Amino acid sequence: MTSSTPTTISPTRPLRHPWLAMIPLQLGILIGALAISSVSTALPAIRGDLALTDSGALWLVDIYSLALAATLILAARIGDAFGRKRIVLIGLAGFAVLNAVGGFADNGLVLIAIRALLGVAEAFVVAGVVATIGAHYQARERVLAYGLWTATFGAGSALGPVLGGIVTEGPGWRWLLLGSVPLAVLAGALAIWLVPDSRSSRPASWDVLSILSSIVALGALVFALHEVLAAPVPAAVAGVVAVAVLIFFIRRQRVLRDPLIDMRLFGVPGFSPAIVRILASSGVASASVVLVSLHLQDARGHSAAEAGIAILPQAVAIALGGVLAPVFLRMLSANALTVLALTVQGVGLAWLALDPDLVALPLLLVGLGFGIGATLAATALFDVTTEDDAGQVGAIQEVGFSLGGGLGIAVLGTIGSILAARGFTVALVIAAVVVVAAAVLPLARTRKATS
């Protein structure tokens, strides 16, 4: 692997301040975060208006992340070949058109299909954003850029349920979709003006079997994680299919001259440990939200709204952690700070396992540790690879976050459910052990990938 500078900026236009590009990129991430999180509080109204079954309502929520995860690698490859700015614009255009159509949908199946296509559009935006950050920002600037990414996603995740409730009780749930249209148009217009383009200098591989197997493997795996409790038999079948196809995909990548994903990246010092940290940290963070929410409602008798407000500090802390990560790097090395952040996350989880009366403080530790640790782990992936790898690395990173969250909820949620009264405590203790173990993973000396 050789280093190159794939950035291309029109010489006829004066260079604009590089941080202005983050405005449309962050808007794209914000729209996606709101689309994911706002449905939770709007779902009862949508289900009633469109006569959705319980299964249909579940698919309305799950299909977005399923489509997102399944198409990330393909979206990243398209960006590498044709320009990362271009796929961001395609994704934002998709947001605008699909949200406009979805706002007038009068059939549940139509809205589910639109949500699936919105997940594909989000995959294009996310793949383009993370690859653009990886290609155009270096060193501490990259940490700050990913910190802003984390903060924006955290803020969107925190505001989504609140916004969903307010809009649903006010003008109606349809305005959650229609209101995203002008935001997507604004982000697209600013992206055309402010975002520099980049692409990989390597020839793109369009191996059909690799593309199809990546979609099937990731789609089946996300489906299995989402449905493991609601539909264990189909989930088990999907899990077997996912593992089998994933093994085929990996073996094929190893023998292709121009693979869809270069498996040698996982052998680069520092790369695999960073992926493990992303999987662990995102998994326990997602699981803690579900576990605490259910515990507050089932064991303490809180309403859904009260439980939602109680877990809000974690989302706020995630956003804060993303912003503070580059500040703390002035005092500690990246690896030391990552270890400290994930350890803080583990302490917060262990504190929650004690079932304190006030859950806000331990949730703040969980969120702060995730915000800082995940930002630095994501940055580490780009620090040890080249700019040509930005598209692949960005896709791997986002698949890691998506699968980590799904795996954490599936495994720890199952433990909490099976063990009944003791489940809450046992699941959180296991979560604390997992994230601390990931924090202290031995790291080889990181370096830039070279051929």
N, C-alpha and C positions, 0 to 999 in steps of 0.2 A: 504494500500500500504506500502510495507516495502522496506527499502534501501538495496542495495546489490552492489557488485562490479563485473560487468560482464566481465570486461576486461580479455582477455586471451592472453598471449604472450609466445611464445615458450621458455622454460627454457634452451634449448640447444644453443640459440643464444644470445649474449650479447645485453642488451637493448641499443637502439640507442637514440640519443637526441630526446625528444618528439616533438620538433618543425620541425624536418625533415619530419615528417608525413604530415605536411601541404603542402609540395611541390606537391606531386601527387594529393592530395585532391583539391588544388587550380587549378591545371591544368585541372582537370575534370570540375570544375565550369567554368573556362575560355572557354573551348571548347563549353560548353553549351550556355554561354552568346553570344559567337561569332555566333553560329548557329542560335540563335534567331534574333540577330540584323543585321547581314550582309545581310540577304535576302532582306531587305527593299530597298537597292540601287541596288541589283543585279536582282530584280524582273522583270524589263522591258526586260532585255536581256533573262532571263529564259522564260518569256512568249512568246517572239518572236521565240526563238529556238524550243520550244516544242509545239507551237501553242495552248497555254492555253487560255481559255476564261477568262473574267473578274472574273467570279465566281470561276473558277479553280485557278486563281492567288490568290484570297482571301483565298481559302482553303489551298493553298500551305503555306501561312503565318500562318494561324490560327490553322491548324491541329496539329502543334508541341505543342503549349501551351495547346490545348485541351487534347491531349493524355497525356501530362505531368501531368496536374492537375487530370485527371481521374484515373491515376494509382499510384499516390503518396502513398495513404494509403495502398494499396496492397503491394507495394514495401517495405514500412516501416515494414509491418508485416513479410514479407519474411526475411528481415534483422534481425529482432528481433529473429526469429526462427532459422535461419541458419548461421547468422554471417553478421555483417554490412560491414566488409571488403569484403566479398564474393559478396555482391550485387554491391559494387563499381566496382569490377573487372568485373562482368557481364555487367554492364552498359558501362564501357570503351571498353570492347570487342565488344559490340553492336555498339558503336560509330565507331570503326575501320572498322568493316565488312560492316555496312550499308552505311557509307560515301564512301567506296570503290565502292560499288554497285551503289550508287546514282551518283557518278561521271561519270558513263558511261551510265546512263539512257537516253533513247531516246524517252520516252513517258511521257506525263505530269501526267497521272494517276499513273504510276509507281513511279514517283518522289514524288507525294503526299503521296502514301502509305509508301514510305521510310521515309519521313518526320514524318509521324505518328509513325512509329517504333522508329525513333530517339528520339521522345518525350518520349516514354516508356523507352528507354535507359537512357535518362536524368533523369527520375523519379528515377531510380535505383541509379544513381550517387548521385543525390541531397539528397535522403532519407538516403543513406549510409554516406554521408559527414556530414550532420547536426547531425545525431545520433551519429556518431563517435566523433565529437567535443563535443556534450553534455555529452557523457560518459567519455571522457578521459581528459578533461580540467576542471579546477575548478576556481571559483572566478574571479580574474582579468585576469588570463590566458584565461578563456573562453571568456571574453569580447574582448581580443586581437584576439583570434582565429576567432570570429564572425566578428570582425572589418576587418580582412584580407579577410574573405569570402565576406563581403559587398564591400570592395575595389576592389577585383578581379572581381566581377560581374559588378560593376560600370565601371571599366576599359574596360572590354570586351564589355559592352553595348556601351561605347563611341567609341571604336576602330572598332566595327563591321561595322557600315555604311561606315566608311572611307575605311576600308579594302575591303569591298564588292565592292565599286566603283573602287578602284585601281586594284583589281584582275580581275574584270569583263572587264575593259578597257584594261588590259594587256593580260595575258594568257587565260582569259575566266572564266566564272562563275563556271565551273566544278571544278576548282582548289580550290574553297572555300570548297568543300566536300573532294576532294582528299588530300588537304593540311592538313586536320584534322586527317588523318589516322596516320601519324607518331607521331603526338602529343598524340593521344589516346594510341598508342602502348607504347610510352615513359612513359606516366602517369601510365599505367597498370604495366609496369615492375618495376617502382619505388614504386608503391603501394604494390606489392608483397613483396618487400624488406623492406619498411619503415613503413607501416601502421599497427598498432596493431589491433587485431580483438576484437570484443565484441558482445554480444547478450544478450537478456533478460533472466533472470533466471526463468521467469514464463512460464507455458505451453502455447503454441501458440493456438489461436482459429482460426479454418478454416471454420467458418459458411458460407456456400455458399450464403445464402440470404444476409448476411451482406456485403460480398465481391461484389456481383453483384449490390446491391443497392447503395453502395458507388461509384462504377464506373459510374452507370447510373446518379446518382444525381449530382456528380461533373462534369461529361461530359456534361450533359444537361444544367447545370448552366453556365459553361464557354461558351458553344455554345450560349446561350441566351444573355450573356453579349457582346460577340463578334459581334453578328448578329443583335442587337437591332435596329441599324440604317439602315443597308443594307437590312435586311429581317425581318421587325417587326412582321409579322404574325407568321412565323415559330419560331421566337425568343420568342414570347409570349407563344406559345404552349410548347416550350422547358422549359420556365420558370415555367409554371404550373406543368409540369412533374417533374422538379427538386425539387420544393417545396414539392410536394406530396411524392416523393420517399425519400427526406431528412427527412421528418417527420416520415415516416416508419422506416428509418434507425436509427434515434435517439431513437424512442420508443423500437426498437428491442435491441439496445445496453443496454438500461436500465434494461431489463429483463434477458439478457444472463448472465450466470455465468462467462464466459470468453469472454467478448465483443471484437470486433475488435478495437474499440476506447472506452476507459474507460471514460464515460461522467462525472464521478466524478472529472476529471481533471479541468473542467470548474468551479467547486465549490472551488477549492484550492485558498486561498487568493492571489491575484496578478495575477492569470493566465488569467482570462477573460479580465481585463483591458489591459493587454499586447497585447492580440489578437485584441482588439478594436483599440489600437494604431497602430498596424501593418496594419490593414485594412485601417484606415484613412490616415496614412502617405504614404503608398504605393499607395493608390488610388489618392490622390491629386498630388503626384509626377508624376505618369504616365499621368494623365489628363493635367497637366501643359505643358508637352512636346507636346502633341497633340494640345492643344489650342494655344500655342505660335507659333508653326510651321504653323498652318493654318492661324493665324492672320498675321504673317509676310508675307505670300504669298498672301493672299486675300486682306488684307487692305493696306499693304505697298509695294506690288509688288515685293517682293524678289523672287529669284529663289529657287528651292528646295535645291540646294547645299548651297546657302547663308543661308537659314533657318536652314539647318543641322549644319552648322558651328556656327550659332548664339546660338543654344541650347546646344552646346558642353560643355560650362562651368558647366551646371547642372550635367552632367555625371561625369565630373572631380571632382566636389565638393562632389558627393556621395562617390567616392573612397577615397577622402581625409578625409571625415567625418568618414568613417569606421576605418581608421588608427588612427585618433585623439581621438576617443572615450575613449580608455583606458588611454590616457594621461590626458584628462580632468577629469577623475574619481579620480585623485590624489587631485583635488581641490573641487569637489562636490560629493554628494551622487548620486547613480545611478538614483534614482527617480527624484531628483532635476535637474540633468543633462538632463534626458529624457524630463521633462517638458520644460526646457529652449530650448532644441534642436527643439522640435515640435513647440514651440512658434516662434522661429527664422524662421522655415519653413512657418508658418502662416504670419509672417511679409513680407517675400519674396513674397508670393502669393498676399498679399494686395498691395504691391508695384507694382507688375506686372499689377494688375487691373487698376492702374493709367495710364497704357500705356506709360511707359517712353521710351525716344528715345533709350537708351542703356539698353537692357534687360539682359546683362551679369551679372550685380551685383545682381539684385533680383533673378535671376536663381541660382547664387552661394549660396544665402541664402536658397533657396528651397532645393538644392542638399545637402548642408552641414547639414541642419536640418534633412533631411531624412537619410543621412548616419550615423549620430550619434544616432538619435532617434530610427531608425529601428534596429541598432546593439544592443542597450541596451534593447529594447523591446523583441527582439529574445532571448537575454541572460536571461532575467527575466523569461521566460517560463521554462528554465532548472533550474534556481536557486530555484524555488519553487516546483519542482518535483524531482523524484528520477531517478537514472541511469537506472533502469529497464524500465522507461517510455520514454527513449530517442528516441526510434523509433517512437512511437505515437506522442510525442511532436514535433519531427522534421517534421513529415508529416503534422500535424495541422499548424505548423508555415509556411511551404511552401504553403499550400493551402491558408492560410491567405494572403500571399504576392500576389499569383496569382489572387485570387478573388478580393482582394483590388484593384489591378491594373485594372482588367476588369470592376469592378463596377464603379471606378472613371471615366474611359474613357466613359463608357456607359451613366452614369447619367450626369456628367458635360459636356461631349461632346454634349449630347442631348439638355441641357439647352443653351449651346453656339449656337447651330444650330437653335433652335426654336426662340430665341430672336434676331437673326440676328445681327444688328449693336451693340446692347447693350449686346449681349450674352457673349462676351469675358469678359467684366467687371463683369457682374453678376455672371458668373460661377466661376471666380477666387475669388470673395468676399465670395461666399458660401464655396469654398474650404478652404479659410483662416479660416472661422468660424468653419468648421468641424474639422480641425486639431488642432486648439486651444482648442476646446471643448474636444477633445480626450486627449489633453495634461493635462488638469486640472481634469480629472476623479479622483474621490476620490479612493485612494488605501487602502485596508486593509493591516495590517501588514503582510508582506510576511514571509513564513516559509517553511521548507521542508515538503513535503507531508509525512504523517505518517498514519499508520492504527490505 
